[in-house]
């Protein structure tokens, strides 16, 4: 449909004249306007006319299967991150860049060697890539594990005596002997067993089953000989002897009240046999003492109730 011609018209209230032009049809103006706007936008922002994308998948270089959870980033030519994502269970990923130009693609995942950065030039196109990552052992910082365990060699127990026996020589000033050793074989008393030891000093501190015996005030060699001669050798599972007090383990270094200079004393620890018929077991002693205490409190309670 063509445009209508211009017309001249004159008014009644004046001598002048006015030229009237007919308006073009809206159906022709609107397409032309949209075309012009699109052309201007295309000139101002050519990178917006079509998106630039990088898509593809990441696979295991050794096994060929997809790798899930790979971190992928897209950097522009200034090194600024413009997109980031992670590969899905099929190893696929999708990254979109707002502007065209040179970009760098990176990919990394724990357990795989980092991929060398890949330079890609995006010019309003879809770039499909397939990335392969090689497995790599995970390097950990050095780890030092410190384990602490109880050392029985310092305890005043028979287990401690056995541990100390492993460390002490079979001869010398410090000894741990058991009833199965030759020293006990032909000995009837502890004094006869002690003949195999380096001679003791002028006083002796005696321990029995891990407890110090303050009643055994052995401040002379004569008292020591008399005391040891009264102890049957068959009563004991083992004997522990230290010629000098400072050589004894920490658990056997208590000082009785009658000793002024412990460095001049020897130490003897007696470890009793619980299976000997003439050696009362400690648990029987404890049971007897506990029974006496229980009876005492029972009588006391009855008297108070009465």
Secondary structure, DSSP 8 states (H G I E B T S, - for coil): ------EEEE-TT-S-EEEE-----HHHHHHHHHHHHHHHHHHH-GGGSS-EEEEEEEEETTT--B-SS-EEEEEETTS-EEEEEE--TTSEEEEEESS-EEEEEEEE-TTB-----EEEEESSSEEEEEEEE-B----------------GGGSSSHHHHHHHHHHS-SSSSEEEEETTSHHHHT-SBHHHHHTTS----SEEEEEETTEE-TT--B-SHHHHHHHHHTSBGGGEEEEEEESSGGGS-GGG----TT-S-GGGEEEEEEEE-TT-TTS--HHHHHHHHHHHHHHHHHHHHHHHH-
